Amino acid sequence: MADFDASEGFRPARCPGKSWEDILREDDVAPPAFVAEDRYRYLGSEAIDAARYYDPAFFRAEQEKMWPNVWQFAAREEDLPEPGDYVTYENAGRSFLLVRQDDDSIRAFHNVCLHRGRKLKTDSGSADQFVCPFHGFAWNTDGSLRGIPCRWDFGHLSDEKLQLPEASVARWGGYVFLRENPEGPSIEEFLAPLPEFFKRWKHEDCVTVAWVGKVVKANWKITMEAFMESYHAFVTHPQLMPFTGDANAAYHVLGRHVNVNYTPFGVISPHLEQGLPEQWIVDEFVKYNGRSADNYDPEKDHYAIAVPEGASARQALGARMREVSARQFGGDYADVSESELLDALVYNVFPNFAPWGGFMPNIVYRWRPWPDQDHCLMEVRVVARIPEDQRGGKRPHGVPFHLLAEHETWADAPELGVLGGVVDQDMTNMELTHEGLKVSKNQKVELGDYQEVRIRHFHQTLDSYLNAKG
């Protein structure tokens, strides 16, 4: 679908009252222009076929036509900081070994022994060689053959023939990507315009301070789409409404592979009574916001914020966030906007990578089929800024991955703080949506034109891969 044509009288419906742009205009410090610029696109109003979420044939089409041809977020730099460090990355029926080389490059090898096909590794760690636990075939960390027990019996196999096959690797902003197909756009082209936007927020200066995952009994797309709109927050997350402008949120389509949802914090939801004290908004924010810097600071520097006479909750919160950020991370935050310190600036990169923008500790989501169309692995990372006086030295290690057991909840991960409980509120929705779509009478998923445009954009991009020739 083309962009909407204002000359034909089309106007996207918006929530009555203050808009995202109105809220930004009342802040003390204006955000970057791209945050305030309305880049919404009308992409149609047609229903989505429910079978896309549960049909095994559709799942196979994704595996064959989409996943091999896209850049996939596979690791952060701090997951493998030293030469010989490796990460096992699995997705959509493929397994890879990402390995840091002696020259600081990163290579990605197919994680399969070329003798009888056993996976070489099932973990992440550090090694000077990869030895197959079945028969002992061994490879160097650059993928070259190291040795074969009883080599006399394999005269038909040359070292060249047994070089581990590779995938393409790209690095941006502290993130490491791989793509199985060697042909395609560069990482900068694929991510556009994200690299330009994130120059200001420098995720390359961050390190992982929390990383939690759980297998969800729902399709990866259902699970991901629950985090692509704020429309559900009023019913699913009522405790957030005193300080979350859920229906004030903005939804922009930025490029073929990128869209964004900007949700303001520090304002009362349009669903609630307006005119309540600004101090009450702040007090509720301090209790239930899951992204404040103190949530990930071991010294827990909790906010005790008094709203000055005549100031708004956003202004008071922004002022304190500037002060605390400068103290914890170093640097000058005087010209950093309230939006970049408070709001949920949630970008999605097709197909399954969602980094938050701004200067607070940034949430990073990833969703992968695990292993079929009926389950997925959802991961929540939090990356925080390395203090300014510690940058430029030895690359730090991130925290290890914490995989929750089936009986555990996200709230059982203490490193997530109150964020864990918020994610738990979404879980039942996802699983019952997956079950419901299988038995839906009309087999249709209806989407809002504005608040759910990111979901429609995702599916149109997915179709462009599934329908591509060749």
Secondary structure, 3 states (H helix, E strand, C coil): CCCCCHHHCCCCCCCCCCCHHHHHHCCCCCCCHHHHCCCCCCCCCCCEEHHHHCCHHHHHHHHHHHHHHCCEEEEEHHHCCCCCEEEEEEECCEEEEEEECCCCCEEEEECCCCCCCCCCCCCCEECCEEECCCCCCEEECCCCEEECCCHHHCCCCCCCCCCCCEEEEEEECCEEEEECCCCCCCHHHHHCCHHHHHCCCCHHHEEEEEEEEEEECCCHHHHHHCCCCCCCHHHHCHHHHHHECHHHCEEEECCCCEEEEEECECCCCCCCCCCCCHHHHHHHHHHHCCCCHHHHCCCCCCCCCCCCCCCCHHHHHHHHHHHHHHHHHCCCCCCCCHHHHHCEEEEEECCCEEEECCCCCEEEEEEEECCCCCCEEEEEEEEEECCHHHCCCCCCCCCCCEECCCCCCHHHCHHHCCHHHHHHHHHHHHHHHHHHHHHCCCCEECCCCCCCHHHHHHHHHHHHHHCCCC
